[in-house]
Amino acid sequence: MNDYTEAGTIVFLFTIAEWLESRASHKANAVMSSLMSIAPQKAVIAETGEEVDADEVKLNTVLAVKAGEIIPIDGVVVDGNCEVDERTLTGESFPVPKQVDSTVWAGTINLNGYMNVRTTALAEDCVVAKMAKLVEEAQNSKSKTQRFIDKFAQYYTPVVIIISASLAVIPLALRLHDRNHWFRLALVVLVSACPCALILSTPVATFCALTKAASAGLLIKGGDYLETLGKIKAMAFDKTGTITRGEFAVTDFQPLCNDISFDTLLYWVSSIESKSSHPMAAALVDYGRMHSIEPQPENVEEFQNFPGEGIQGKIEGKDIYIGNKKIAHRASGTVPTTEGDKKTGKSVGYVYYGTTLAGIFGLSDSCRTGVAEAIKELKSLGIKTAMLTGDSEAAAMYAHEQATRACS
């Protein structure tokens, strides 16, 4: 029929559509792979030191996990103590102390110390693996819209074929003139009414949305729930790691001894903290650099880490203790009171010079950039918002005040 341009255009458009679909599916599968790779593929047997595939580890096997390593399989601590970063699973910004009989999960990070873990699950049954399976099952389940389209296509496709065939056959049977015109019209109907785009659009969109949500830490059980999001009237957000950054920020730093200057105390603290892998340490080191104080870890001697308490080191011949109330008790045998700081929702840290309380600092988990704007936008859509947290009321109110100030 010599309509080469139209034919080429149709083929080109279908090719582009197929490429976009393939690209979207590839990206979604890549996200799924990254979710599965949160937990390491190797594990170290504590008794022999042998490194084996995580999939080969059996129940009740004791694994060795060193500082800085990712826990490969869910289990219970049988020896050692440390602090674990569980942000990948729970969103909790504060390190969680672990000791004997504590439960640990695959994909979380041992920040300090050494521990032996007795496995309580196989690699494929770990919490992180169940998360990935949940997303995969959600992708395979069909939403209400998709089920409707599939059912509709069962009738739609035969009808299109019948109409197209009729446009080609009936004029021929009636011996009408310009048969090429009717044949061309039949092809136009067949191509333009092809249900491929209709059938593929919903599952591809749902698949990509679910994997995109999973990569952002949001697990949605299926397409039905995804569609329900468009009808919600209220949203509740977890505080730590969602409303807040999930990272420490120094809010105040105050020397308490007249003979120790701010710069000197901050130099001691940042130098000793630079030898620690604790998230609080990074915040204090950054705080020092903000005040043009560069840490000197090479000047620190006899560095010690006390999981769940703090750290200790000797600098310029002085014993310095940094940490929470437990380290305060270790340094001086007494526990200071800071009721005012509790009311602000801050986490309070202490600096001891020997047995003398030399300084105090406050840490908080500040709100994420864009939280205030997101809440404001949700409210403009008529959606009410709420914050859920297991933290203290003071910490919750502090986060609320931060978001409120940002909105104003």
Sequence and secondary structure as in RCSB ss.txt:
>XXXX:A:sequence
MNDYTEAGTIVFLFTIAEWLESRASHKANAVMSSLMSIAPQKAVIAETGEEVDADEVKLNTVLAVKAGEIIPIDG
VVVDGNCEVDERTLTGESFPVPKQVDSTVWAGTINLNGYMNVRTTALAEDCVVAKMAKLVEEAQNSKSKTQRFID
KFAQYYTPVVIIISASLAVIPLALRLHDRNHWFRLALVVLVSACPCALILSTPVATFCALTKAASAGLLIKGGDY
LETLGKIKAMAFDKTGTITRGEFAVTDFQPLCNDISFDTLLYWVSSIESKSSHPMAAALVDYGRMHSIEPQPENV
EEFQNFPGEGIQGKIEGKDIYIGNKKIAHRASGTVPTTEGDKKTGKSVGYVYYGTTLAGIFGLSDSCRTGVAEAI
KELKSLGIKTAMLTGDSEAAAMYAHEQATRACS
>XXXX:A:secstr
   HHHHHHHHHHHHHHHHHHHHHHHHHHHHHHHHHTTS SEEEBTTT  EEEGGG  TT EEEE TT B  S E
EEEEE EEEE HHHH   S EEE TT EE TT EEEES EEEEE S GGGSHHHHHHHHHHHHHHS  HHHHHHH
HHHHHHHHHHHHHHHHHHHHHHHTT S HHHHHHHHHHHHHHT THHHHHHHHHHHHHHHHHHHHTT     HHH
HHHGGG SEEEEEIIIIIEEEEEEEEEEEE  TTS HHHHHHHHHHHHTT   HHHHHHHHHHHHTT    GGGE
EEEEEETTTEEEEEETTEEEEEESHHHHHHHHS     HHHHHHT EEEEEEETTEEEEEEEEEEEE TTHHHHH
HHHHHTT EEEEE SS HHHHHHHHHHHHHHH 
